[in-house]
Amino acid sequence: MIDIACGTGVAARYAMGLVGAQGTVCALDIDAGMIAHAGTLEDTAGIDWHRADVMDLPFADDAFDVALCN
Protein backbone atom coordinates (compact mmCIF):
# COMPACT_ATOMS: atom_id res chain seq x y z
CA MET A 1 0.00 0.00 0.00
CA ILE A 2 1.25 3.48 -0.77
CA ASP A 3 0.06 6.75 0.76
CA ILE A 4 0.71 9.47 -1.83
CA ALA A 5 1.19 13.05 -0.60
CA CYS A 6 1.20 11.61 2.92
CA GLY A 7 1.96 14.79 4.83
CA THR A 8 2.47 13.73 8.43
CA GLY A 9 1.29 10.20 7.65
CA VAL A 10 -2.16 10.07 9.24
CA ALA A 11 -3.52 7.72 6.56
CA ALA A 12 -0.28 5.71 6.42
CA ARG A 13 -0.42 5.07 10.17
CA TYR A 14 -4.06 4.00 9.90
CA ALA A 15 -3.22 1.74 6.94
CA MET A 16 -0.36 0.12 8.89
CA GLY A 17 -2.92 -0.99 11.45
CA LEU A 18 -4.95 -2.62 8.69
CA VAL A 19 -2.17 -4.46 6.86
CA GLY A 20 -0.29 -5.55 9.97
CA ALA A 21 2.61 -7.97 9.55
CA GLN A 22 1.17 -9.36 6.30
CA GLY A 23 1.62 -6.14 4.32
CA THR A 24 3.77 -3.10 3.83
CA VAL A 25 3.00 0.60 3.79
CA CYS A 26 5.05 3.19 1.95
CA ALA A 27 4.39 6.86 2.56
CA LEU A 28 5.51 9.46 0.03
CA ASP A 29 5.61 13.24 0.12
CA ILE A 30 7.61 15.86 -1.77
CA ASP A 31 8.15 17.95 1.39
CA ALA A 32 11.21 16.73 3.30
CA GLY A 33 10.01 18.53 6.43
CA MET A 34 6.74 16.60 6.44
CA ILE A 35 8.57 13.28 6.09
CA ALA A 36 11.02 14.20 8.86
CA HIS A 37 8.20 15.22 11.20
CA ALA A 38 6.11 12.15 10.37
CA GLY A 39 8.97 9.88 11.39
CA THR A 40 8.96 11.37 14.89
CA LEU A 41 5.31 10.55 15.58
CA GLU A 42 3.95 7.49 17.37
CA ASP A 43 2.75 4.39 15.50
CA THR A 44 5.14 4.80 12.58
CA ALA A 45 7.00 1.49 12.99
CA GLY A 46 7.01 -0.47 9.77
CA ILE A 47 6.18 2.47 7.50
CA ASP A 48 8.69 3.05 4.71
CA TRP A 49 8.99 6.85 4.31
CA HIS A 50 10.04 8.40 0.99
CA ARG A 51 10.63 11.95 -0.18
CA ALA A 52 9.69 12.04 -3.84
CA ASP A 53 7.52 13.72 -6.45
CA VAL A 54 4.35 11.80 -7.29
CA MET A 55 5.02 12.52 -10.96
CA ASP A 56 8.32 10.63 -10.73
CA LEU A 57 7.72 7.70 -8.38
CA PRO A 58 10.81 5.74 -7.32
CA PHE A 59 9.01 2.39 -7.60
CA ALA A 60 8.45 -0.18 -10.32
CA ASP A 61 5.10 -0.31 -12.11
CA ASP A 62 2.59 -2.50 -10.24
CA ALA A 63 4.64 -2.30 -7.03
CA PHE A 64 1.51 -1.69 -4.93
CA ASP A 65 -1.93 -3.25 -4.68
CA VAL A 66 -3.51 -0.16 -3.13
CA ALA A 67 -2.81 3.56 -3.41
CA LEU A 68 -4.41 6.19 -1.23
CA CYS A 69 -4.27 9.90 -0.73
CA ASN A 70 -5.88 11.56 2.25
N, CA, C and O atoms as a Tinker XYZ file with bonds, in Angstrom:
   280  protein
     1  N      0.850000   -1.161000    0.000000    73     2
     2  CA     0.000000    0.000000    0.000000    64     1     3
     3  C      0.900000    1.229000    0.000000    63     2     4     5
     4  O      1.929000    1.259000    0.675000    81     3
     5  N      0.502000    2.233000   -0.759000    73     3     6
     6  CA     1.252000    3.484000   -0.771000    64     5     7
     7  C      0.309000    4.641000   -0.455000    63     6     8     9
     8  O     -0.798000    4.726000   -0.986000    81     7
     9  N      0.767000    5.518000    0.412000    73     7    10
    10  CA     0.061000    6.749000    0.760000    64     9    11
    11  C      0.774000    7.882000    0.031000    63    10    12    13
    12  O      1.892000    8.252000    0.389000    81    11
    13  N      0.129000    8.426000   -0.987000    73    11    14
    14  CA     0.714000    9.467000   -1.830000    64    13    15
    15  C      0.366000   10.837000   -1.257000    63    14    16    17
    16  O     -0.773000   11.081000   -0.859000    81    15
    17  N      1.345000   11.721000   -1.218000    73    15    18
    18  CA     1.194000   13.047000   -0.600000    64    17    19
    19  C      0.778000   12.865000    0.854000    63    18    20    21
    20  O     -0.229000   13.414000    1.302000    81    19
    21  N      1.571000   12.084000    1.579000    73    19    22
    22  CA     1.204000   11.610000    2.918000    64    21    23
    23  C      1.209000   12.683000    3.994000    63    22    24    25
    24  O      0.582000   12.504000    5.038000    81    23
    25  N      1.894000   13.784000    3.769000    73    23    26
    26  CA     1.963000   14.792000    4.831000    64    25    27
    27  C      2.597000   14.195000    6.071000    63    26    28    29
    28  O      3.699000   13.651000    5.999000    81    27
    29  N      1.928000   14.285000    7.193000    73    27    30
    30  CA     2.467000   13.727000    8.432000    64    29    31
    31  C      2.118000   12.255000    8.614000    63    30    32    33
    32  O      2.417000   11.679000    9.660000    81    31
    33  N      1.498000   11.643000    7.629000    73    31    34
    34  CA     1.285000   10.200000    7.651000    64    33    35
    35  C      0.063000    9.700000    8.390000    63    34    36    37
    36  O      0.053000    8.554000    8.839000    81    35
    37  N     -0.954000   10.507000    8.531000    73    35    38
    38  CA    -2.160000   10.069000    9.237000    64    37    39
    39  C     -2.746000    8.820000    8.575000    63    38    40    41
    40  O     -3.017000    7.829000    9.252000    81    39
    41  N     -2.938000    8.866000    7.269000    73    39    42
    42  CA    -3.517000    7.721000    6.559000    64    41    43
    43  C     -2.557000    6.533000    6.548000    63    42    44    45
    44  O     -2.993000    5.387000    6.654000    81    43
    45  N     -1.271000    6.792000    6.422000    73    43    46
    46  CA    -0.281000    5.707000    6.422000    64    45    47
    47  C     -0.287000    4.972000    7.755000    63    46    48    49
    48  O     -0.212000    3.744000    7.787000    81    47
    49  N     -0.376000    5.708000    8.845000    73    47    50
    50  CA    -0.419000    5.070000   10.173000    64    49    51
    51  C     -1.685000    4.252000   10.329000    63    50    52    53
    52  O     -1.642000    3.155000   10.886000    81    51
    53  N     -2.805000    4.755000    9.854000    73    51    54
    54  CA    -4.058000    4.001000    9.902000    64    53    55
    55  C     -3.935000    2.732000    9.055000    63    54    56    57
    56  O     -4.335000    1.650000    9.484000    81    55
    57  N     -3.378000    2.876000    7.849000    73    55    58
    58  CA    -3.215000    1.737000    6.945000    64    57    59
    59  C     -2.311000    0.678000    7.560000    63    58    60    61
    60  O     -2.567000   -0.514000    7.392000    81    59
    61  N     -1.273000    1.078000    8.260000    73    59    62
    62  CA    -0.365000    0.120000    8.893000    64    61    63
    63  C     -1.126000   -0.772000    9.861000    63    62    64    65
    64  O     -0.832000   -1.962000    9.979000    81    63
    65  N     -2.095000   -0.203000   10.547000    73    63    66
    66  CA    -2.922000   -0.993000   11.452000    64    65    67
    67  C     -3.789000   -1.997000   10.719000    63    66    68    69
    68  O     -4.145000   -3.034000   11.277000    81    67
    69  N     -4.131000   -1.702000    9.482000    73    67    70
    70  CA    -4.953000   -2.617000    8.689000    64    69    71
    71  C     -4.137000   -3.745000    8.064000    63    70    72    73
    72  O     -4.579000   -4.894000    8.059000    81    71
    73  N     -2.964000   -3.436000    7.541000    73    71    74
    74  CA    -2.173000   -4.459000    6.857000    64    73    75
    75  C     -1.375000   -5.323000    7.820000    63    74    76    77
    76  O     -1.082000   -6.479000    7.514000    81    75
    77  N     -1.021000   -4.784000    8.969000    73    75    78
    78  CA    -0.286000   -5.546000    9.968000    64    77    79
    79  C      0.994000   -6.153000    9.413000    63    78    80    81
    80  O      1.626000   -5.585000    8.522000    81    79
    81  N      1.368000   -7.304000    9.942000    73    79    82
    82  CA     2.607000   -7.967000    9.546000    64    81    83
    83  C      2.526000   -8.574000    8.147000    63    82    84    85
    84  O      3.559000   -8.887000    7.554000    81    83
    85  N      1.324000   -8.744000    7.613000    73    83    86
    86  CA     1.167000   -9.355000    6.296000    64    85    87
    87  C      1.439000   -8.392000    5.146000    63    86    88    89
    88  O      1.619000   -8.835000    4.012000    81    87
    89  N      1.473000   -7.105000    5.403000    73    87    90
    90  CA     1.622000   -6.141000    4.318000    64    89    91
    91  C      2.677000   -5.102000    4.610000    63    90    92    93
    92  O      3.323000   -5.116000    5.658000    81    91
    93  N      2.839000   -4.203000    3.660000    73    91    94
    94  CA     3.771000   -3.096000    3.827000    64    93    95
    95  C      3.069000   -1.798000    3.467000    63    94    96    97
    96  O      2.143000   -1.774000    2.656000    81    95
    97  N      3.523000   -0.732000    4.082000    73    95    98
    98  CA     3.000000    0.598000    3.793000    64    97    99
    99  C      4.175000    1.513000    3.472000    63    98   100   101
   100  O      5.122000    1.623000    4.250000    81    99
   101  N      4.101000    2.160000    2.331000    73    99   102
   102  CA     5.053000    3.193000    1.949000    64   101   103
   103  C      4.317000    4.521000    1.997000    63   102   104   105
   104  O      3.164000    4.614000    1.576000    81   103
   105  N      4.967000    5.525000    2.499000    73   103   106
   106  CA     4.391000    6.860000    2.562000    64   105   107
   107  C      5.307000    7.806000    1.800000    63   106   108   109
   108  O      6.522000    7.797000    2.000000    81   107
   109  N      4.728000    8.617000    0.933000    73   107   110
   110  CA     5.508000    9.456000    0.032000    64   109   111
   111  C      5.008000   10.894000    0.075000    63   110   112   113
   112  O      3.804000   11.148000    0.017000    81   111
   113  N      5.944000   11.827000    0.178000    73   111   114
   114  CA     5.605000   13.242000    0.117000    64   113   115
   115  C      6.796000   13.987000   -0.481000    63   114   116   117
   116  O      7.941000   13.564000   -0.319000    81   115
   117  N      6.533000   15.074000   -1.159000    73   115   118
   118  CA     7.610000   15.862000   -1.766000    64   117   119
   119  C      8.295000   16.772000   -0.743000    63   118   120   121
   120  O      9.419000   17.221000   -0.967000    81   119
   121  N      7.629000   17.039000    0.365000    73   119   122
   122  CA     8.149000   17.949000    1.388000    64   121   123
   123  C      8.990000   17.183000    2.406000    63   122   124   125
   124  O      8.463000   16.396000    3.191000    81   123
   125  N     10.291000   17.417000    2.386000    73   123   126
   126  CA    11.207000   16.726000    3.295000    64   125   127
   127  C     10.867000   17.000000    4.759000    63   126   128   129
   128  O     11.046000   16.126000    5.607000    81   127
   129  N     10.381000   18.198000    5.064000    73   127   130
   130  CA    10.007000   18.533000    6.430000    64   129   131
   131  C      8.845000   17.696000    6.934000    63   130   132   133
   132  O      8.822000   17.292000    8.097000    81   131
   133  N      7.884000   17.436000    6.064000    73   131   134
   134  CA     6.740000   16.596000    6.436000    64   133   135
   135  C      7.205000   15.177000    6.744000    63   134   136   137
   136  O      6.788000   14.580000    7.737000    81   135
   137  N      8.066000   14.645000    5.888000    73   135   138
   138  CA     8.572000   13.284000    6.085000    64   137   139
   139  C      9.375000   13.202000    7.381000    63   138   140   141
   140  O      9.225000   12.247000    8.143000    81   139
   141  N     10.223000   14.192000    7.634000    73   139   142
   142  CA    11.023000   14.204000    8.862000    64   141   143
   143  C     10.130000   14.255000   10.090000    63   142   144   145
   144  O     10.359000   13.528000   11.057000    81   143
   145  N      9.114000   15.108000   10.061000    73   143   146
   146  CA     8.198000   15.219000   11.201000    64   145   147
   147  C      7.392000   13.934000   11.387000    63   146   148   149
   148  O      7.211000   13.468000   12.511000    81   147
   149  N      6.916000   13.370000   10.294000    73   147   150
   150  CA     6.108000   12.148000   10.365000    64   149   151
   151  C      6.874000   11.023000   11.050000    63   150   152   153
   152  O      6.290000   10.250000   11.810000    81   151
   153  N      8.157000   10.925000   10.791000    73   151   154
   154  CA     8.968000    9.876000   11.386000    64   153   155
   155  C      9.154000   10.001000   12.883000    63   154   156   157
   156  O      9.594000    9.052000   13.531000    81   155
   157  N      8.828000   11.160000   13.447000    73   155   158
   158  CA     8.963000   11.370000   14.891000    64   157   159
   159  C      7.683000   11.035000   15.653000    63   158   160   161
   160  O      7.684000   11.003000   16.884000    81   159
   161  N      6.606000   10.789000   14.937000    73   159   162
   162  CA     5.313000   10.548000   15.580000    64   161   163
   163  C      5.174000    9.093000   16.028000    63   162   164   165
   164  O      5.926000    8.223000   15.590000    81   163
   165  N      4.208000    8.843000   16.900000    73   163   166
   166  CA     3.945000    7.486000   17.366000    64   165   167
   167  C      3.328000    6.647000   16.257000    63   166   168   169
   168  O      2.804000    7.184000   15.281000    81   167
   169  N      3.393000    5.345000   16.409000    73   167   170
   170  CA     2.754000    4.391000   15.503000    64   169   171
   171  C      3.279000    4.472000   14.081000    63   170   172   173
   172  O      2.517000    4.298000   13.130000    81   171
   173  N      4.570000    4.733000   13.922000    73   171   174
   174  CA     5.138000    4.795000   12.577000    64   173   175
   175  C      6.031000    3.590000   12.266000    63   174   176   177
   176  O      6.596000    3.503000   11.176000    81   175
   177  N      6.159000    2.671000   13.210000    73   175   178
   178  CA     7.002000    1.488000   12.988000    64   177   179
   179  C      6.472000    0.698000   11.792000    63   178   180   181
   180  O      5.275000    0.436000   11.677000    81   179
   181  N      7.378000    0.333000   10.925000    73   179   182
   182  CA     7.008000   -0.469000    9.768000    64   181   183
   183  C      6.647000    0.323000    8.530000    63   182   184   185
   184  O      6.504000   -0.254000    7.453000    81   183
   185  N      6.497000    1.628000    8.655000    73   183   186
   186  CA     6.177000    2.466000    7.495000    64   185   187
   187  C      7.485000    2.868000    6.816000    63   186   188   189
   188  O      8.432000    3.305000    7.470000    81   187
   189  N      7.518000    2.713000    5.513000    73   187   190
   190  CA     8.693000    3.050000    4.708000    64   189   191
   191  C      8.474000    4.454000    4.135000    63   190   192   193
   192  O      7.680000    4.629000    3.210000    81   191
   193  N      9.174000    5.451000    4.679000    73   191   194
   194  CA     8.991000    6.848000    4.310000    64   193   195
   195  C      9.871000    7.219000    3.117000    63   194   196   197
   196  O     11.039000    6.834000    3.054000    81   195
   197  N      9.301000    7.968000    2.177000    73   195   198
   198  CA    10.043000    8.396000    0.992000    64   197   199
   199  C      9.756000    9.857000    0.686000    63   198   200   201
   200  O      8.611000   10.302000    0.759000    81   199
   201  N     10.805000   10.601000    0.341000    73   199   202
   202  CA    10.631000   11.953000   -0.176000    64   201   203
   203  C     10.767000   11.857000   -1.682000    63   202   204   205
   204  O     11.835000   11.536000   -2.201000    81   203
   205  N      9.674000   12.140000   -2.382000    73   203   206
   206  CA     9.686000   12.045000   -3.843000    64   205   207
   207  C      8.492000   12.794000   -4.414000    63   206   208   209
   208  O      7.525000   13.103000   -3.717000    81   207
   209  N      8.595000   13.070000   -5.695000    73   207   210
   210  CA     7.522000   13.722000   -6.450000    64   209   211
   211  C      6.594000   12.637000   -6.997000    63   210   212   213
   212  O      7.064000   11.661000   -7.583000    81   211
   213  N      5.314000   12.792000   -6.818000    73   211   214
   214  CA     4.349000   11.801000   -7.289000    64   213   215
   215  C      4.411000   11.625000   -8.811000    63   214   216   217
   216  O      4.013000   10.584000   -9.333000    81   215
   217  N      4.903000   12.625000   -9.506000    73   215   218
   218  CA     5.017000   12.524000  -10.963000    64   217   219
   219  C      6.260000   11.737000  -11.391000    63   218   220   221
   220  O      6.442000   11.459000  -12.576000    81   219
   221  N      7.109000   11.382000  -10.430000    73   219   222
   222  CA     8.324000   10.625000  -10.728000    64   221   223
   223  C      8.552000    9.621000   -9.599000    63   222   224   225
   224  O      9.525000    9.727000   -8.852000    81   223
   225  N      7.660000    8.659000   -9.482000    73   223   226
   226  CA     7.716000    7.700000   -8.383000    64   225   227
   227  C      8.957000    6.812000   -8.472000    63   226   228   229
   228  O      9.321000    6.357000   -9.556000    81   227
   229  N      9.601000    6.567000   -7.335000    73   227   230
   230  CA    10.808000    5.741000   -7.319000    64   229   231
   231  C     10.518000    4.245000   -7.160000    63   230   232   233
   232  O     11.294000    3.527000   -6.530000    81   231
   233  N      9.422000    3.785000   -7.719000    73   231   234
   234  CA     9.007000    2.392000   -7.597000    64   233   235
   235  C      8.694000    1.809000   -8.973000    63   234   236   237
   236  O      8.375000    2.537000   -9.913000    81   235
   237  N      8.790000    0.503000   -9.072000    73   235   238
   238  CA     8.446000   -0.176000  -10.318000    64   237   239
   239  C      6.934000   -0.118000  -10.538000    63   238   240   241
   240  O      6.163000    0.015000   -9.588000    81   239
   241  N      6.524000   -0.219000  -11.799000    73   239   242
   242  CA     5.103000   -0.311000  -12.109000    64   241   243
   243  C      4.523000   -1.526000  -11.374000    63   242   244   245
   244  O      5.197000   -2.543000  -11.214000    81   243
   245  N      3.298000   -1.409000  -10.942000    73   243   246
   246  CA     2.592000   -2.499000  -10.242000    64   245   247
   247  C      3.249000   -2.897000   -8.920000    63   246   248   249
   248  O      3.089000   -4.033000   -8.472000    81   247
   249  N      3.976000   -1.992000   -8.300000    73   247   250
   250  CA     4.638000   -2.297000   -7.033000    64   249   251
   251  C      3.650000   -2.360000   -5.866000    63   250   252   253
   252  O      3.952000   -2.950000   -4.829000    81   251
   253  N      2.475000   -1.755000   -6.034000    73   251   254
   254  CA     1.509000   -1.686000   -4.928000    64   253   255
   255  C      0.140000   -2.182000   -5.367000    63   254   256   257
   256  O     -0.258000   -2.011000   -6.520000    81   255
   257  N     -0.569000   -2.795000   -4.439000    73   255   258
   258  CA    -1.931000   -3.246000   -4.679000    64   257   259
   259  C     -2.935000   -2.129000   -4.437000    63   258   260   261
   260  O     -3.994000   -2.088000   -5.064000    81   259
   261  N     -2.597000   -1.221000   -3.522000    73   259   262
   262  CA    -3.515000   -0.158000   -3.132000    64   261   263
   263  C     -2.751000    1.163000   -3.042000    63   262   264   265
   264  O     -1.643000    1.214000   -2.507000    81   263
   265  N     -3.346000    2.214000   -3.564000    73   263   266
   266  CA    -2.808000    3.561000   -3.408000    64   265   267
   267  C     -3.874000    4.426000   -2.776000    63   266   268   269
   268  O     -5.055000    4.320000   -3.109000    81   267
   269  N     -3.454000    5.282000   -1.864000    73   267   270
   270  CA    -4.410000    6.191000   -1.235000    64   269   271
   271  C     -3.806000    7.562000   -1.092000    63   270   272   273
   272  O     -2.587000    7.736000   -1.103000    81   271
   273  N     -4.678000    8.523000   -0.958000    73   271   274
   274  CA    -4.268000    9.898000   -0.733000    64   273   275
   275  C     -5.332000   10.535000    0.142000    63   274   276   277
   276  O     -6.505000   10.590000   -0.230000    81   275
   277  N     -4.919000   11.014000    1.304000    73   275   278
   278  CA    -5.882000   11.563000    2.255000    64   277   279
   279  C     -5.851000   13.063000    2.170000    63   278   280
   280  O     -6.589000   13.737000    2.888000    81   279
